[in-house]
Amino acid sequence: MYLYEHRISTKGAQQMSKVTGMVREDIEKSGVKDGIVVVFSPHTTAGFTINENADPDVVHDILMGMEETFPTRHTRYRHMEGNSHAHIKTSCFGPSQTMILDGGGLVLGIWQDLYFCEFDGPRNRKFYVKIIEG
């Protein structure tokens, strides 16, 4: 099993950053050809999703939809830090994703990429990649 740590600096209050390339580099370093890859964010206001990579409007629309559903400001939020929306959004997306590794490559659809999702930026973040052979 291999564990890699990455650092990522987010620039926006809410953004989705493609990190598939970082994970592919880890796979290459590990030499593992078959197994599973788990990515994990140790933050309560950032997570992961797998979604379309071809049209950047999809990322815009996802962030817009999340903001409309869970607005940044709401009069009934009680969390003192003022980032309740980010905790809710992260709970919906989840802190991790699991992907299949086959023949040295990630099994993703032709239009799919892995995104690190920031909901309380800008911040300096980290995430982990665990590669399990099998």
C-alpha positions as a Markdown table, in Angstrom:
| # | Residue | x | y | z |
|---|---|---|---|---|
| 1 | Met | 0.0 | 0.0 | 0.0 |
| 2 | Tyr | 1.2 | 3.5 | -0.9 |
| 3 | Leu | 0.2 | 6.8 | 0.7 |
| 4 | Tyr | 0.8 | 10.2 | -0.9 |
| 5 | Glu | 0.1 | 13.6 | 0.6 |
| 6 | His | -0.6 | 16.6 | -1.6 |
| 7 | Arg | -0.9 | 20.3 | -0.9 |
| 8 | Ile | -3.3 | 22.5 | -2.9 |
| 9 | Ser | -3.9 | 26.3 | -2.6 |
| 10 | Thr | -7.4 | 27.3 | -3.5 |
| 11 | Lys | -7.9 | 30.8 | -4.7 |
| 12 | Gly | -11.7 | 31.1 | -4.7 |
| 13 | Ala | -14.3 | 31.1 | -1.9 |
| 14 | Gln | -15.8 | 28.1 | -3.7 |
| 15 | Gln | -14.1 | 26.2 | -6.5 |
| 16 | Met | -13.6 | 22.8 | -8.1 |
| 17 | Ser | -10.0 | 22.0 | -9.1 |
| 18 | Lys | -9.1 | 19.0 | -11.3 |
| 19 | Val | -6.6 | 16.8 | -9.5 |
| 20 | Thr | -6.7 | 13.7 | -11.7 |
| 21 | Gly | -3.2 | 14.4 | -13.0 |
| 22 | Met | -1.8 | 14.4 | -9.5 |
| 23 | Val | -3.4 | 11.1 | -8.7 |
| 24 | Arg | -2.1 | 9.6 | -12.0 |
| 25 | Glu | 1.5 | 10.7 | -11.0 |
| 26 | Asp | 1.1 | 8.9 | -7.7 |
| 27 | Ile | -0.1 | 5.7 | -9.5 |
| 28 | Glu | 3.0 | 5.9 | -11.8 |
| 29 | Lys | 5.3 | 6.4 | -8.8 |
| 30 | Ser | 3.8 | 3.4 | -7.0 |
| 31 | Gly | 4.1 | 1.0 | -9.9 |
| 32 | Val | 0.8 | -0.5 | -8.9 |
| 33 | Lys | -1.1 | -1.8 | -12.0 |
| 34 | Asp | -4.4 | -3.1 | -10.4 |
| 35 | Gly | -6.3 | -2.2 | -7.3 |
| 36 | Ile | -8.1 | 0.7 | -5.9 |
| 37 | Val | -7.2 | 4.3 | -5.3 |
| 38 | Val | -8.8 | 6.3 | -2.4 |
| 39 | Val | -8.5 | 10.1 | -2.2 |
| 40 | Phe | -9.3 | 11.7 | 1.1 |
| 41 | Ser | -9.7 | 15.3 | 2.3 |
| 42 | Pro | -9.1 | 15.8 | 6.1 |
| 43 | His | -11.1 | 19.0 | 6.0 |
| 44 | Thr | -14.7 | 19.5 | 7.0 |
| 45 | Thr | -15.3 | 22.2 | 4.4 |
| 46 | Ala | -13.7 | 20.6 | 1.4 |
| 47 | Gly | -14.3 | 17.3 | -0.4 |
| 48 | Phe | -14.2 | 15.4 | -3.7 |
| 49 | Thr | -16.4 | 14.6 | -6.6 |
| 50 | Ile | -16.0 | 12.9 | -10.0 |
| 51 | Asn | -17.7 | 14.8 | -12.8 |
| 52 | Glu | -17.5 | 16.1 | -16.4 |
| 53 | Asn | -14.3 | 17.5 | -17.6 |
| 54 | Ala | -15.2 | 18.6 | -21.1 |
| 55 | Asp | -17.4 | 21.7 | -20.5 |
| 56 | Pro | -16.3 | 24.1 | -17.8 |
| 57 | Asp | -19.9 | 25.3 | -17.5 |
| 58 | Val | -20.7 | 22.1 | -15.7 |
| 59 | Val | -18.4 | 23.1 | -12.8 |
| 60 | His | -20.0 | 26.5 | -12.8 |
| 61 | Asp | -23.5 | 25.0 | -12.8 |
| 62 | Ile | -22.6 | 22.6 | -9.9 |
| 63 | Leu | -21.3 | 25.4 | -7.8 |
| 64 | Met | -24.3 | 27.6 | -8.7 |
| 65 | Gly | -26.7 | 24.8 | -7.8 |
| 66 | Met | -25.0 | 24.1 | -4.5 |
| 67 | Glu | -25.1 | 27.8 | -3.7 |
| 68 | Glu | -28.8 | 28.1 | -4.5 |
| 69 | Thr | -29.5 | 25.0 | -2.4 |
| 70 | Phe | -27.2 | 25.8 | 0.5 |
| 71 | Pro | -26.6 | 29.6 | 0.4 |
| 72 | Thr | -23.4 | 31.1 | 1.9 |
| 73 | Arg | -25.5 | 33.3 | 4.1 |
| 74 | His | -28.7 | 32.2 | 5.8 |
| 75 | Thr | -30.4 | 33.9 | 8.8 |
| 76 | Arg | -31.0 | 30.6 | 10.5 |
| 77 | Tyr | -27.4 | 29.3 | 10.4 |
| 78 | Arg | -26.1 | 29.0 | 14.0 |
| 79 | His | -22.5 | 28.0 | 13.5 |
| 80 | Met | -20.3 | 30.8 | 14.8 |
| 81 | Glu | -17.6 | 30.6 | 12.2 |
| 82 | Gly | -20.1 | 31.6 | 9.5 |
| 83 | Asn | -19.3 | 28.7 | 7.2 |
| 84 | Ser | -22.2 | 26.4 | 7.8 |
| 85 | His | -22.9 | 26.3 | 4.0 |
| 86 | Ala | -19.4 | 24.8 | 3.5 |
| 87 | His | -20.0 | 22.0 | 6.0 |
| 88 | Ile | -23.3 | 21.1 | 4.4 |
| 89 | Lys | -21.9 | 21.1 | 0.9 |
| 90 | Thr | -18.9 | 18.9 | 2.0 |
| 91 | Ser | -21.3 | 16.5 | 3.6 |
| 92 | Cys | -23.2 | 16.2 | 0.3 |
| 93 | Phe | -20.1 | 15.7 | -1.7 |
| 94 | Gly | -18.2 | 13.6 | 0.8 |
| 95 | Pro | -14.6 | 13.8 | 2.0 |
| 96 | Ser | -13.4 | 11.0 | -0.3 |
| 97 | Gln | -13.7 | 9.1 | -3.5 |
| 98 | Thr | -12.7 | 5.5 | -4.4 |
| 99 | Met | -11.6 | 4.7 | -8.0 |
| 100 | Ile | -10.7 | 1.5 | -9.7 |
| 101 | Leu | -7.1 | 1.0 | -10.9 |
| 102 | Asp | -6.8 | -1.4 | -13.9 |
| 103 | Gly | -3.7 | -2.0 | -16.0 |
| 104 | Gly | -2.0 | 1.0 | -14.5 |
| 105 | Gly | -4.8 | 3.5 | -15.3 |
| 106 | Leu | -7.8 | 4.9 | -13.5 |
| 107 | Val | -11.1 | 3.5 | -14.7 |
| 108 | Leu | -13.0 | 6.8 | -15.5 |
| 109 | Gly | -15.5 | 7.6 | -18.2 |
| 110 | Ile | -14.2 | 9.5 | -21.2 |
| 111 | Trp | -15.6 | 12.8 | -19.9 |
| 112 | Gln | -14.8 | 12.3 | -16.2 |
| 113 | Asp | -12.1 | 13.9 | -13.9 |
| 114 | Leu | -11.6 | 14.0 | -10.2 |
| 115 | Tyr | -12.2 | 17.3 | -8.6 |
| 116 | Phe | -11.1 | 18.7 | -5.2 |
| 117 | Cys | -14.0 | 20.8 | -4.1 |
| 118 | Glu | -13.3 | 23.9 | -2.0 |
| 119 | Phe | -16.3 | 25.4 | -0.2 |
| 120 | Asp | -14.6 | 27.7 | 2.3 |
| 121 | Gly | -11.7 | 29.3 | 0.6 |
| 122 | Pro | -9.3 | 30.6 | -0.3 |
| 123 | Arg | -7.2 | 28.2 | 1.8 |
| 124 | Asn | -4.1 | 26.1 | 1.8 |
| 125 | Arg | -5.3 | 22.5 | 1.9 |
| 126 | Lys | -4.0 | 19.0 | 1.8 |
| 127 | Phe | -5.3 | 15.7 | 0.7 |
| 128 | Tyr | -4.2 | 12.1 | 0.7 |
| 129 | Val | -4.0 | 9.4 | -2.0 |
| 130 | Lys | -4.0 | 5.8 | -0.9 |
| 131 | Ile | -3.2 | 3.2 | -3.5 |
| 132 | Ile | -4.1 | -0.4 | -2.6 |
| 133 | Glu | -2.8 | -3.2 | -4.8 |
| 134 | Gly | -5.1 | -6.1 | -5.5 |
